[in-house]
Amino acid sequence: MDRKKLKFFKRLLEDEKDKLLGRIKFINENGLAMSMKVSTGELSMYDNNSGDLGSELFERSKDFALREDAVLVIKAIDGALDKIKDGTYGECDICGKDILLERLEAVPYTTVCFDCRVVAEQAPNLSVRPAEEDVIDDIYRQGHRKGIESTGYSMEDTWEDLSRY
């Protein structure tokens, strides 16, 4: 990528970062910096309709989500600015091919080309397992570890309890 285009994208990324920092500042100053009681102006929450409180809670959680999204995009922008310094901006992290200029103009902080993004989105994420499996593994495997004495509920205990049925 030539210097003129790199300068254009650097300015685009910096402008986007400034806009997001302003958004974070606005969100923090106009809602999240104060407690929910102070932001609603209510002396007591007991006499309010639960629907009103639900709306307030929804708006507050939306502000948290918007702020967190802005923080994540700023991190991606910082990564893209680092790539400009390294001379690797515009190259796909997965396949190494050049990312189309149209894609970079739409999402200047992207690190993958369109084709690799489509493949990544269609591939099932098999590494994400339910949190309950961690607990189950701890419960049932604890008694079978070497060097650990356990009086926990083991697989044999489960079989003894269920075999009578």
Buried (B, 14 or more C-beta within 10 A) or exposed (E): BEEEEBEBBBEBBEEBBEEBEEBBEEBEEEBBEEEBEEBBEBEEEEEEEEEEBEEBEEBBEEBEEBBEEBEEBBEBBEBBBEBBEEEEBBBBBBEEEEBEEEBBEEBBBBBBBBEBBEEEEEEEEEEEEEEEEEEEEEBBBBBEEEEEEEEEEBEEEEEEEEEEE
